[in-house]
């Protein structure tokens, strides 16, 4: 499944698979427990394929960060839990993305990225190649 079908919904834990788009919003299915939710257009919804991480030079797409984590962990889940202390999270993320912008990437962002990677891994979504992006770019 492509990252352009995975949603983060503000105020709701975890990630959601986009099932359908309706006149009033979206229908999503939780990747944590499989429950379906209806999300209105007023909710803050982010598509994972549209998220990027600030570095000192540019913005790196989230799929590339996930790919770097996958490479570092040799395809396994992260060696660091998202509830670790701030210093441990920053050290881990520095190993994954050495040039990330420490002023604009907060520990809460690192927690989310690690948590999201592990949720995707648990659901067998581990192909973060650019092929997922090419269909999105052509449709836009």
Secondary structure, 3 states (H helix, E strand, C coil): CCHHHEEEECCCCCCEEEEEEECCEEEEEECCCCCEEEEECCCCEEEHHHCEEEECCCEEEHHHHHHHHHHHCCCCCCCCCCCCCHHHHHHHHHHHCCCECCCCCCHHHHHHHHHHHHHHHHCCCCCCCCHHHHHHHHHC
